[in-house]
Amino acid sequence: MAQLALSNTASAADPTGTWLTEGGKSQVKVVHCGNALCGSIIWLKEPNDPDTGKAKADFRNQDAAKRNRPLIGLEIVLGMQPSGTSDKWTGEVYNPEDGKTYSGSLTMTAVNEMSLAGCVLAVLCKSQTWTRVRPSAPH
């Protein structure tokens, strides 16, 4: 019984895998990138722009040269490093809805749940709860 409890605790600290974002609009795959964690959009509920019929692009990016990048494949969890607090990493978060990059954090709140926060000046923060997508679950 104690071993089972320990294995659940260890799993809670592992944010790698595929996550369904709050509201179910997209899935993000979180992987190790060197000593950090990074995450890219791998699925969109609505992958095409309803006006053009083409794949959705990063059209709100503040850098005009990046506005044609497809959203699928776009890295949005950037360089998250261990924070020194159990189950928490800090780095940056890119928000394609407004085209801005924020300081952010990723916190495991349960084995299959994490909170992703993006902050302006480390005080004005918005967070989302993401749920782990099970490998056997249909998309």
PAZAPA-4460 file (N, C-alpha, C; in steps of 0.05 Angstrom, whole numbers, plus 32768, in hexadecimal, padded with zeros to 4 digits):
% residues 139
    n_x    n_y    n_z   ca_x   ca_y   ca_z    c_x    c_y    c_z   seq   type   mol
   8011   7FE8   8000   8000   8000   8000   8011   8019   8000     1      M     A
   8026   8019   8010   8038   8031   8012   8046   8035   7FF7     2      A     A
   804D   801F   7FE9   805B   8022   7FD0   8048   802E   7FBB     3      Q     A
   802F   8026   7FBC   801B   8032   7FAA   8018   8050   7FAF     4      L     A
   8017   8058   7FC7   8015   8075   7FCE   802E   8084   7FC4     5      A     A
   8045   8078   7FC7   805E   8085   7FBE   805E   8087   7F9F     6      L     A
   8055   8073   7F91   8055   8074   7F74   8041   8089   7F6A     7      S     A
   802B   808D   7F78   8018   80A2   7F70   8025   80BE   7F75     8      N     A
   8033   80C1   7F8B   8040   80DA   7F90   8055   80E1   7F7B     9      T     A
   8065   80CD   7F73   8079   80D1   7F5F   806D   80D8   7F45    10      A     A
   8056   80CC   7F3E   8049   80D2   7F24   803E   80EE   7F24    11      S     A
   8035   80F8   7F3B   8029   8113   7F3B   803E   8128   7F33    12      A     A
   8057   8122   7F37   806C   8136   7F31   8074   8135   7F14    13      A     A
   8069   8123   7F03   8071   8121   7EE8   805D   812E   7ED5    14      D     A
   8063   8146   7ECC   8050   8154   7EBA   8053   814D   7E9D    15      P     A
   8066   813B   7E96   8068   8133   7E7A   8050   8123   7E71    16      T     A
   8049   8127   7E58   8032   8118   7E4D   8020   812C   7E3D    17      G     A
   8009   8122   7E37   7FF6   8132   7E27   7FE0   813C   7E39    18      T     A
   7FD9   8156   7E36   7FC6   8163   7E48   7FB0   8170   7E38    19      W     A
   7F97   816E   7E41   7F80   817B   7E36   7F7E   8196   7E45    20      L     A
   7F7E   81AC   7E35   7F7C   81C6   7E42   7F60   81CB   7E4C    21      T     A
   7F5E   81DF   7E5E   7F44   81E6   7E6A   7F31   81EE   7E53    22      E     A
   7F19   81E4   7E54   7F06   81E9   7E3F   7F07   81D6   7E28    23      G     A
   7F1C   81C5   7E27   7F1E   81B0   7E13   7F24   81BA   7DF7    24      G     A
   7F2F   81D2   7DF5   7F35   81DD   7DDA   7F4E   81D2   7DCD    25      K     A
   7F61   81C8   7DDD   7F7A   81BE   7DD2   7F87   81A9   7DE4    26      S     A
   7F9B   819B   7DD9   7FAB   818A   7DE8   7FC8   8193   7DE5    27      Q     A
   7FD7   8191   7DFB   7FF3   819A   7DFC   8004   8182   7E05    28      V     A
   8019   817D   7DF7   802C   8168   7DFF   8043   8175   7E0D    29      K     A
   8047   816D   7E26   805D   8177   7E37   8073   8162   7E37    30      V     A
   808B   816C   7E31   80A3   815A   7E2F   80BB   8167   7E3D    31      V     A
   80CF   8157   7E42   80E8   8162   7E4C   80F7   816F   7E35    32      H     A
   8101   8186   7E39   8112   8193   7E25   812B   819C   7E34    33      C     A
   8140   818B   7E34   8157   8190   7E44   814F   818D   7E61    34      G     A
   8157   81A1   7E72   8150   81A0   7E8F   8134   81AC   7E94    35      N     A
   8126   81B4   7E80   810D   81C2   7E83   80F6   81B1   7E78    36      A     A
   80DE   81BC   7E7A   80C6   81B1   7E6E   80BC   81C4   7E59    37      L     A
   80B3   81B9   7E43   80A7   81C9   7E2D   808E   81BB   7E25    38      C     A
   807B   81CA   7E19   8062   81BF   7E10   8059   81CC   7DF6    39      G     A
   804F   81BB   7DE4   8045   81C4   7DCA   8029   81BB   7DC6    40      S     A
   801A   81CB   7DB7   7FFE   81C3   7DB0   8000   81AD   7D9B    41      I     A
   7FF2   8197   7DA1   7FF2   8180   7D8E   7FD7   817A   7D82    42      I     A
   7FC2   8187   7D8D   7FA7   8182   7D84   7F96   819A   7D8A    43      W     A
   7F84   81A1   7D78   7F70   81B6   7D7C   7F55   81AB   7D76    44      L     A
   7F42   81B2   7D87   7F26   81A9   7D83   7F1C   81B4   7D68    45      K     A
   7F23   81CD   7D62   7F1C   81D9   7D49   7F36   81E2   7D3B    46      E     A
   7F43   81CF   7D2C   7F5D   81D5   7D21   7F5E   81E9   7D0A    47      P     A
   7F46   81ED   7CFD   7F46   8200   7CE6   7F37   8219   7CED    48      N     A
   7F40   822F   7CE1   7F34   8249   7CE4   7F19   8248   7CD5    49      D     A
   7F03   824E   7CE2   7EE9   824B   7CD5   7EE6   825F   7CBD    50      P     A
   7EF4   8275   7CBE   7EF2   8289   7CA9   7F01   8281   7C8F    51      D     A
   7F18   8274   7C93   7F29   826D   7C7C   7F29   8250   7C75    52      T     A
   7F22   823F   7C89   7F23   8222   7C84   7F40   8217   7C87    53      G     A
   7F53   8229   7C8B   7F6F   8220   7C8E   7F76   821B   7CAB    54      K     A
   7F8C   820D   7CAF   7F95   8207   7CCA   7F99   8221   7CDA    55      A     A
   7F90   8221   7CF3   7F93   8239   7D04   7FB1   8240   7D07    56      K     A
   7FB6   825A   7D06   7FD2   8264   7D08   7FD4   8277   7D20    57      A     A
   7FED   827D   7D27   7FF4   828E   7D3D   7FF1   82AC   7D35    58      D     A
   7FDA   82B3   7D2B   7FD6   82CD   7D1F   7FD6   82E5   7D33    59      F     A
   7FD5   82DF   7D4C   7FD6   82F5   7D60   7FF2   82FA   7D6B    60      R     A
   8006   82EB   7D61   8021   82EE   7D6B   802A   830B   7D67    61      N     A
   8038   8316   7D7B   8041   8331   7D79   8058   8334   7D65    62      Q     A
   8065   831E   7D5E   8079   831E   7D49   806C   8317   7D2F    63      D     A
   8069   832A   7D1D   805B   8326   7D04   8067   830E   7CF4    64      A     A
   8081   8309   7CF6   808D   82F3   7CE7   8084   82D8   7CF1    65      A     A
   8078   82D6   7D08   806F   82BD   7D13   8051   82B8   7D10    66      K     A
   8042   82CA   7D04   8025   82C9   7D03   801A   82B2   7CF2    67      R     A
   802A   82A7   7CE0   8021   8292   7CCF   8027   8276   7CDA    68      N     A
   8034   8275   7CF1   803B   825B   7CFD   8021   824C   7D04    69      R     A
   801F   8232   7CFD   8007   8223   7D05   8006   8220   7D24    70      P     A
   7FEE   8220   7D2F   7FEB   821D   7D4C   7FF2   8200   7D54    71      L     A
   7FEB   81ED   7D43   7FF3   81D1   7D4A   8012   81CF   7D46    72      I     A
   801F   81C7   7D5B   803C   81C6   7D5B   8049   81DD   7D69    73      G     A
   8039   81F2   7D70   8043   820A   7D7D   804A   8204   7D9A    74      L     A
   8062   820C   7DA2   806B   8209   7DBE   805F   821F   7DCE    75      E     A
   8050   8218   7DE4   8043   822C   7DF5   804D   822A   7E12    76      I     A
   8058   8214   7E1A   8064   8211   7E35   8082   8212   7E30    77      V     A
   808F   8227   7E3B   80AA   822D   7E33   80BE   822C   7E4A    78      L     A
   80D1   821A   7E49   80E8   821A   7E5C   80E0   8219   7E79    79      G     A
   80CD   8208   7E80   80C4   8206   7E9C   80DA   81F7   7EAC    80      M     A
   80E5   8204   7EC0   80FA   81F9   7ED1   80EE   81F2   7EEC    81      Q     A
   80FA   81DD   7EFA   80F1   81D7   7F15   80F3   81F1   7F26    82      P     A
   80DF   81F6   7F36   80DE   820E   7F46   80EA   820C   7F62    83      S     A
   80F0   81F3   7F6A   80F8   81EF   7F85   80E1   81E7   7F97    84      G     A
   80C9   81EA   7F8D   80B1   81E1   7F9B   80A8   81C7   7F8D    85      T     A
   80A1   81B4   7F9D   8098   819A   7F92   8081   819E   7F7F    86      S     A
   8083   8191   7F68   806E   8190   7F54   8069   81AB   7F46    87      D     A
   807D   81BD   7F46   8079   81D7   7F39   8091   81DF   7F29    88      K     A
   808C   81E9   7F11   80A0   81F2   7EFE   809A   820F   7EF6    89      W     A
   80AE   821E   7EF0   80AA   823A   7EE8   80B9   8240   7ECE    90      T     A
   80AE   8251   7EBE   80BA   8258   7EA4   80A8   826C   7E97    91      G     A
   80A1   8266   7E7E   8090   8278   7E6E   8079   8269   7E61    92      E     A
   8064   8278   7E5B   804D   826C   7E4D   8046   827F   7E36    93      V     A
   8043   8274   7E1F   803A   8284   7E08   801C   8280   7E04    94      Y     A
   800D   8296   7E01   7FF0   8295   7DFE   7FE9   829D   7DE1    95      N     A
   7FE3   828A   7DD0   7FDC   8291   7DB4   7FC2   82A1   7DB2    96      P     A
   7FB2   82A1   7DC7   7F99   82B1   7DC5   7F9E   82CF   7DC5    97      E     A
   7FB5   82D8   7DD1   7FBB   82F4   7DD0   7FD7   82F9   7DC5    98      D     A
   7FE6   82E4   7DBE   8000   82E7   7DB1   8016   82F0   7DC4    99      G     A
   8013   82EC   7DDE   8026   82F6   7DF2   8032   82DF   7E02   100      K     A
   804B   82E3   7E0B   8059   82D0   7E1C   8059   82DB   7E38   101      T     A
   8053   82CA   7E4C   8051   82D2   7E68   8064   82C1   7E79   102      Y     A
   806C   82CC   7E8F   8079   82BB   7EA3   8064   82A8   7EAD   103      S     A
   806C   828F   7EB3   8058   827C   7EBA   8061   8266   7ECC   104      G     A
   804F   8255   7ED3   8055   823E   7EE4   8043   8227   7EDC   105      S     A
   804D   8210   7EE2   803E   81F7   7EDE   803F   81E8   7EF8   106      L     A
   8028   81E2   7F03   8027   81D4   7F1D   8015   81BB   7F1B   107      T     A
   8021   81A5   7F23   8012   818C   7F24   8000   818D   7F3C   108      M     A
   7FE5   818B   7F38   7FD3   818C   7F4F   7FC8   8170   7F55   109      T     A
   7FCC   815D   7F43   7FC4   8141   7F47   7FD3   8131   7F31   110      A     A
   7FD2   8117   7F32   7FE0   8107   7F1E   7FD8   810E   7F02   111      V     A
   7FBE   8113   7EFE   7FB3   8119   7EE3   7FA8   8135   7EE0   112      N     A
   7FB3   8148   7EF0   7FA9   8163   7EEF   7FC0   8177   7EF5   113      E     A
   7FC1   818C   7EE5   7FD5   81A1   7EEA   7FC9   81BC   7EE6   114      M     A
   7FD5   81CF   7EF3   7FCD   81EB   7EF0   7FE3   81F9   7EE2   115      S     A
   7FDC   8207   7ECC   7FEF   8217   7EBD   7FE7   8234   7EC0   116      L     A
   7FFA   8244   7ECA   7FF4   8261   7ECE   8007   8272   7EBE   117      A     A
   7FFC   8288   7EB4   800C   829C   7EA6   8008   82B6   7EB5   118      G     A
   801D   82C6   7EB9   801C   82DE   7ECA   8029   82F6   7EBC   119      C     A
   801E   830D   7EC2   802A   8327   7EBB   8034   8333   7ED5   120      V     A
   804D   833A   7ED5   805A   8346   7EED   8058   8334   7F06   121      L     A
   8055   831A   7F02   8053   8306   7F17   803C   830B   7F2B   122      A     A
   802A   831C   7F25   8014   8321   7F37   7FF9   831E   7F29   123      V     A
   7FF6   8325   7F10   7FDD   8321   7F01   7FDF   8307   7EF2   124      L     A
   7FD3   82F2   7EFD   7FD6   82D7   7EF2   7FBB   82CC   7EEA   125      C     A
   7FBB   82BC   7ED5   7FA4   82AC   7ECD   7FAE   8290   7ECC   126      K     A
   7F9D   827D   7ED5   7FA5   8261   7ED4   7F8F   8251   7EC7   127      S     A
   7F97   8239   7EBD   7F85   8226   7EB2   7F8C   820B   7EBF   128      Q     A
   7F78   81FA   7EC1   7F7C   81DF   7ECA   7F7B   81CD   7EB2   129      T     A
   7F91   81BD   7EAF   7F93   81AA   7E99   7F90   818E   7EA4   130      W     A
   7F84   817C   7E94   7F82   8160   7E9C   7F91   814E   7E89   131      T     A
   7F9E   813A   7E95   7FAE   8128   7E85   7F9D   8118   7E72   132      R     A
   7FA6   8115   7E5A   7F99   8104   7E46   7FA5   80E9   7E48   133      V     A
   7F94   80D5   7E4D   7F9F   80BA   7E4F   7FA5   80AF   7E34   134      R     A
   7FBC   80A1   7E31   7FC4   8097   7E16   7FAF   8086   7E09   135      P     A
   7F9E   8078   7E18   7F8A   8067   7E0C   7F70   8075   7E06   136      S     A
   7F6E   808F   7E0E   7F55   809E   7E0B   7F53   80A6   7DED   137      A     A
   7F3B   80A5   7DE2   7F37   80AF   7DC6   7F38   80CD   7DC6   138      P     A
   7F40   80D8   7DB0   7F42   80F5   7DAD   7F29   8100   7DA1   139      H     A
***
